Amino acid sequence: MKVSQKCDVYSFGVLTMEVIMGAHPGDLISTLPSSSLEMRLLVKDVLDQRPLPPSTDVQDKLESVMEIAFMCLAENPHSRPTMYAISQLLAS
């Protein structure tokens, strides 16, 4: 694997999922969802259960952050966004 900026993007995706899950995402990375329905099920299934469940508004934002994390975890490095694009998505 060639080291590039896309490695940083991948690491950002792993770290983001680790914070959301409260543990390393491990096998989850290889089974990323392909549809928004799967994403909704996934949020419930992977969310760290130690804190109180998020409000609906927070859950919507959490889903957006998870979608960004999944983009960062794309298998093909050329399919991953740049960190600049990620910062733009997070700011909006």
mmCIF file of the C-alpha atoms, coordinates in Angstrom:
data_MODEL
# 
_entry.id   MODEL 
# 
loop_
_atom_site.group_PDB 
_atom_site.id 
_atom_site.type_symbol 
_atom_site.label_atom_id 
_atom_site.label_alt_id 
_atom_site.label_comp_id 
_atom_site.label_asym_id 
_atom_site.label_entity_id 
_atom_site.label_seq_id 
_atom_site.pdbx_PDB_ins_code 
_atom_site.Cartn_x 
_atom_site.Cartn_y 
_atom_site.Cartn_z 
_atom_site.occupancy 
_atom_site.B_iso_or_equiv 
_atom_site.pdbx_formal_charge 
_atom_site.auth_seq_id 
_atom_site.auth_comp_id 
_atom_site.auth_asym_id 
_atom_site.auth_atom_id 
_atom_site.pdbx_PDB_model_num 
ATOM 1  C CA . MET A 1 1  ? 0.000   0.000  0.000  1.00 0.00 ? 1  MET A CA 1 
ATOM 2  C CA . LYS A 1 2  ? 1.356   3.368  -0.989 1.00 0.00 ? 2  LYS A CA 1 
ATOM 3  C CA . VAL A 1 3  ? 1.286   5.963  1.796  1.00 0.00 ? 3  VAL A CA 1 
ATOM 4  C CA . SER A 1 4  ? -0.683  9.058  0.780  1.00 0.00 ? 4  SER A CA 1 
ATOM 5  C CA . GLN A 1 5  ? -3.138  11.618 2.101  1.00 0.00 ? 5  GLN A CA 1 
ATOM 6  C CA . LYS A 1 6  ? -5.871  9.045  1.522  1.00 0.00 ? 6  LYS A CA 1 
ATOM 7  C CA . CYS A 1 7  ? -4.341  6.988  4.370  1.00 0.00 ? 7  CYS A CA 1 
ATOM 8  C CA . ASP A 1 8  ? -5.065  9.925  6.704  1.00 0.00 ? 8  ASP A CA 1 
ATOM 9  C CA . VAL A 1 9  ? -8.641  10.011 5.425  1.00 0.00 ? 9  VAL A CA 1 
ATOM 10 C CA . TYR A 1 10 ? -9.011  6.283  6.128  1.00 0.00 ? 10 TYR A CA 1 
ATOM 11 C CA . SER A 1 11 ? -7.608  6.778  9.646  1.00 0.00 ? 11 SER A CA 1 
ATOM 12 C CA . PHE A 1 12 ? -10.094 9.588  10.222 1.00 0.00 ? 12 PHE A CA 1 
ATOM 13 C CA . GLY A 1 13 ? -12.915 7.216  9.266  1.00 0.00 ? 13 GLY A CA 1 
ATOM 14 C CA . VAL A 1 14 ? -11.650 4.528  11.646 1.00 0.00 ? 14 VAL A CA 1 
ATOM 15 C CA . LEU A 1 15 ? -11.268 7.027  14.495 1.00 0.00 ? 15 LEU A CA 1 
ATOM 16 C CA . THR A 1 16 ? -14.735 8.473  13.880 1.00 0.00 ? 16 THR A CA 1 
ATOM 17 C CA . MET A 1 17 ? -16.336 5.029  14.006 1.00 0.00 ? 17 MET A CA 1 
ATOM 18 C CA . GLU A 1 18 ? -14.323 4.151  17.112 1.00 0.00 ? 18 GLU A CA 1 
ATOM 19 C CA . VAL A 1 19 ? -15.705 7.207  18.919 1.00 0.00 ? 19 VAL A CA 1 
ATOM 20 C CA . ILE A 1 20 ? -19.272 6.415  17.834 1.00 0.00 ? 20 ILE A CA 1 
ATOM 21 C CA . MET A 1 21 ? -19.005 2.751  18.748 1.00 0.00 ? 21 MET A CA 1 
ATOM 22 C CA . GLY A 1 22 ? -16.943 3.092  21.894 1.00 0.00 ? 22 GLY A CA 1 
ATOM 23 C CA . ALA A 1 23 ? -14.635 0.377  20.528 1.00 0.00 ? 23 ALA A CA 1 
ATOM 24 C CA . HIS A 1 24 ? -12.486 -0.306 17.476 1.00 0.00 ? 24 HIS A CA 1 
ATOM 25 C CA . PRO A 1 25 ? -14.739 -0.943 14.453 1.00 0.00 ? 25 PRO A CA 1 
ATOM 26 C CA . GLY A 1 26 ? -12.845 -4.130 13.522 1.00 0.00 ? 26 GLY A CA 1 
ATOM 27 C CA . ASP A 1 27 ? -14.978 -6.354 11.268 1.00 0.00 ? 27 ASP A CA 1 
ATOM 28 C CA . LEU A 1 28 ? -17.528 -3.607 10.669 1.00 0.00 ? 28 LEU A CA 1 
ATOM 29 C CA . ILE A 1 29 ? -15.147 -1.950 8.219  1.00 0.00 ? 29 ILE A CA 1 
ATOM 30 C CA . SER A 1 30 ? -15.340 -4.901 5.836  1.00 0.00 ? 30 SER A CA 1 
ATOM 31 C CA . THR A 1 31 ? -19.158 -4.975 5.898  1.00 0.00 ? 31 THR A CA 1 
ATOM 32 C CA . LEU A 1 32 ? -20.066 -1.357 5.284  1.00 0.00 ? 32 LEU A CA 1 
ATOM 33 C CA . PRO A 1 33 ? -23.712 -0.638 4.400  1.00 0.00 ? 33 PRO A CA 1 
ATOM 34 C CA . SER A 1 34 ? -24.779 0.101  0.874  1.00 0.00 ? 34 SER A CA 1 
ATOM 35 C CA . SER A 1 35 ? -28.130 1.772  1.463  1.00 0.00 ? 35 SER A CA 1 
ATOM 36 C CA . SER A 1 36 ? -29.675 4.344  3.785  1.00 0.00 ? 36 SER A CA 1 
ATOM 37 C CA . LEU A 1 37 ? -32.025 1.706  5.239  1.00 0.00 ? 37 LEU A CA 1 
ATOM 38 C CA . GLU A 1 38 ? -29.047 -0.382 6.276  1.00 0.00 ? 38 GLU A CA 1 
ATOM 39 C CA . MET A 1 39 ? -27.491 2.805  7.665  1.00 0.00 ? 39 MET A CA 1 
ATOM 40 C CA . ARG A 1 40 ? -30.467 3.394  9.981  1.00 0.00 ? 40 ARG A CA 1 
ATOM 41 C CA . LEU A 1 41 ? -30.274 -0.164 11.264 1.00 0.00 ? 41 LEU A CA 1 
ATOM 42 C CA . LEU A 1 42 ? -26.528 0.155  11.635 1.00 0.00 ? 42 LEU A CA 1 
ATOM 43 C CA . VAL A 1 43 ? -26.703 3.295  13.788 1.00 0.00 ? 43 VAL A CA 1 
ATOM 44 C CA . LYS A 1 44 ? -28.861 1.481  16.319 1.00 0.00 ? 44 LYS A CA 1 
ATOM 45 C CA . ASP A 1 45 ? -26.670 -1.599 16.192 1.00 0.00 ? 45 ASP A CA 1 
ATOM 46 C CA . VAL A 1 46 ? -23.244 0.029  16.488 1.00 0.00 ? 46 VAL A CA 1 
ATOM 47 C CA . LEU A 1 47 ? -23.880 3.002  18.744 1.00 0.00 ? 47 LEU A CA 1 
ATOM 48 C CA . ASP A 1 48 ? -22.028 2.881  22.049 1.00 0.00 ? 48 ASP A CA 1 
ATOM 49 C CA . GLN A 1 49 ? -24.646 1.758  24.581 1.00 0.00 ? 49 GLN A CA 1 
ATOM 50 C CA . ARG A 1 50 ? -22.940 3.287  27.635 1.00 0.00 ? 50 ARG A CA 1 
ATOM 51 C CA . PRO A 1 51 ? -24.288 6.859  27.261 1.00 0.00 ? 51 PRO A CA 1 
ATOM 52 C CA . LEU A 1 52 ? -27.995 7.613  27.138 1.00 0.00 ? 52 LEU A CA 1 
ATOM 53 C CA . PRO A 1 53 ? -29.560 7.162  23.678 1.00 0.00 ? 53 PRO A CA 1 
ATOM 54 C CA . PRO A 1 54 ? -29.330 10.305 21.541 1.00 0.00 ? 54 PRO A CA 1 
ATOM 55 C CA . SER A 1 55 ? -32.304 12.524 20.803 1.00 0.00 ? 55 SER A CA 1 
ATOM 56 C CA . THR A 1 56 ? -33.772 12.338 17.302 1.00 0.00 ? 56 THR A CA 1 
ATOM 57 C CA . ASP A 1 57 ? -31.968 15.535 16.280 1.00 0.00 ? 57 ASP A CA 1 
ATOM 58 C CA . VAL A 1 58 ? -28.628 14.243 17.527 1.00 0.00 ? 58 VAL A CA 1 
ATOM 59 C CA . GLN A 1 59 ? -29.220 10.860 15.901 1.00 0.00 ? 59 GLN A CA 1 
ATOM 60 C CA . ASP A 1 60 ? -29.788 12.573 12.536 1.00 0.00 ? 60 ASP A CA 1 
ATOM 61 C CA . LYS A 1 61 ? -26.452 14.367 12.898 1.00 0.00 ? 61 LYS A CA 1 
ATOM 62 C CA . LEU A 1 62 ? -24.814 11.153 14.007 1.00 0.00 ? 62 LEU A CA 1 
ATOM 63 C CA . GLU A 1 63 ? -26.066 9.420  10.854 1.00 0.00 ? 63 GLU A CA 1 
ATOM 64 C CA . SER A 1 64 ? -24.521 12.203 8.757  1.00 0.00 ? 64 SER A CA 1 
ATOM 65 C CA . VAL A 1 65 ? -21.180 11.810 10.524 1.00 0.00 ? 65 VAL A CA 1 
ATOM 66 C CA . MET A 1 66 ? -21.323 8.038  10.023 1.00 0.00 ? 66 MET A CA 1 
ATOM 67 C CA . GLU A 1 67 ? -21.981 8.499  6.302  1.00 0.00 ? 67 GLU A CA 1 
ATOM 68 C CA . ILE A 1 68 ? -18.879 10.687 6.097  1.00 0.00 ? 68 ILE A CA 1 
ATOM 69 C CA . ALA A 1 69 ? -16.891 8.069  8.034  1.00 0.00 ? 69 ALA A CA 1 
ATOM 70 C CA . PHE A 1 70 ? -18.065 5.363  5.606  1.00 0.00 ? 70 PHE A CA 1 
ATOM 71 C CA . MET A 1 71 ? -16.923 7.495  2.658  1.00 0.00 ? 71 MET A CA 1 
ATOM 72 C CA . CYS A 1 72 ? -13.510 7.705  4.333  1.00 0.00 ? 72 CYS A CA 1 
ATOM 73 C CA . LEU A 1 73 ? -13.397 3.923  4.697  1.00 0.00 ? 73 LEU A CA 1 
ATOM 74 C CA . ALA A 1 74 ? -13.938 3.196  0.999  1.00 0.00 ? 74 ALA A CA 1 
ATOM 75 C CA . GLU A 1 75 ? -11.811 0.248  -0.061 1.00 0.00 ? 75 GLU A CA 1 
ATOM 76 C CA . ASN A 1 76 ? -10.450 2.086  -3.087 1.00 0.00 ? 76 ASN A CA 1 
ATOM 77 C CA . PRO A 1 77 ? -8.315  5.037  -1.879 1.00 0.00 ? 77 PRO A CA 1 
ATOM 78 C CA . HIS A 1 78 ? -9.239  7.027  -5.009 1.00 0.00 ? 78 HIS A CA 1 
ATOM 79 C CA . SER A 1 79 ? -12.910 6.819  -3.964 1.00 0.00 ? 79 SER A CA 1 
ATOM 80 C CA . ARG A 1 80 ? -12.249 8.472  -0.604 1.00 0.00 ? 80 ARG A CA 1 
ATOM 81 C CA . PRO A 1 81 ? -12.912 12.197 -0.176 1.00 0.00 ? 81 PRO A CA 1 
ATOM 82 C CA . THR A 1 82 ? -10.155 14.660 0.628  1.00 0.00 ? 82 THR A CA 1 
ATOM 83 C CA . MET A 1 83 ? -9.838  16.024 4.152  1.00 0.00 ? 83 MET A CA 1 
ATOM 84 C CA . TYR A 1 84 ? -10.876 19.387 2.719  1.00 0.00 ? 84 TYR A CA 1 
ATOM 85 C CA . ALA A 1 85 ? -14.112 17.850 1.397  1.00 0.00 ? 85 ALA A CA 1 
ATOM 86 C CA . ILE A 1 86 ? -14.691 16.186 4.768  1.00 0.00 ? 86 ILE A CA 1 
ATOM 87 C CA . SER A 1 87 ? -14.253 19.496 6.593  1.00 0.00 ? 87 SER A CA 1 
ATOM 88 C CA . GLN A 1 88 ? -16.747 21.107 4.213  1.00 0.00 ? 88 GLN A CA 1 
ATOM 89 C CA . LEU A 1 89 ? -19.290 18.338 4.828  1.00 0.00 ? 89 LEU A CA 1 
ATOM 90 C CA . LEU A 1 90 ? -18.858 18.586 8.599  1.00 0.00 ? 90 LEU A CA 1 
ATOM 91 C CA . ALA A 1 91 ? -19.236 22.374 8.506  1.00 0.00 ? 91 ALA A CA 1 
ATOM 92 C CA . SER A 1 92 ? -22.560 22.188 6.640  1.00 0.00 ? 92 SER A CA 1 
# 
